[in-house]
Amino acid sequence: MPQMAPLLWLNLYMFFSAVFILSIILIFFMKPPVKIEAPSVKTESLTQNWKW
């Protein structure tokens, strides 16, 4: 029945787009987080301390 062909393609499109979006979301959440290490900065002030 050729009348059913558009509905078949619509169902296939919805199915594959849902699978694609789900896989993108899963790949995004499954990758390990990138650890941002703060550079070790000495906290020495350039001004002299007024207390002796």
C-alpha positions as CSV (number, residue, x, y, z in Angstrom):
1,M,0.0,0.0,0.0
2,P,1.8,3.2,-1.1
3,Q,-0.3,5.4,1.2
4,M,1.5,4.0,4.2
5,A,5.0,4.8,2.9
6,P,5.2,8.4,4.3
7,L,4.1,7.1,7.7
8,L,6.8,4.5,7.6
9,W,9.5,7.0,6.8
10,L,8.2,9.3,9.5
11,N,8.5,6.5,12.0
12,L,11.9,5.6,10.9
13,Y,13.0,9.2,11.0
14,M,11.7,9.7,14.5
15,F,13.3,6.4,15.7
16,F,16.7,7.1,14.3
17,S,16.8,10.7,15.4
18,A,15.8,9.6,18.9
19,V,18.5,7.0,19.0
20,F,21.0,9.6,17.7
21,I,20.1,12.1,20.3
22,L,20.2,9.5,23.0
23,S,23.7,8.3,22.0
24,I,25.0,11.9,21.9
25,I,23.7,12.5,25.4
26,L,25.2,9.2,26.7
27,I,28.6,9.9,25.1
28,F,28.6,13.4,26.6
29,F,27.9,12.1,30.1
30,M,30.1,9.0,29.9
31,K,33.4,10.8,29.1
32,P,35.6,11.4,32.1
33,P,35.5,15.0,33.4
34,V,38.6,17.1,32.7
35,K,40.4,18.0,35.9
36,I,41.5,21.6,35.9
37,E,44.4,22.0,38.2
38,A,45.0,25.4,39.5
39,P,48.6,26.6,39.0
40,S,50.5,26.7,42.3
41,V,50.9,30.4,42.9
42,K,52.9,31.5,45.9
43,T,51.0,34.0,48.0
44,E,53.9,36.2,48.8
45,S,53.1,39.9,48.9
46,L,55.5,42.3,47.4
47,T,55.0,44.8,50.2
48,Q,56.8,44.3,53.5
49,N,54.8,43.4,56.5
50,W,54.5,46.3,59.0
51,K,54.4,44.0,62.0
52,W,57.8,42.8,63.2
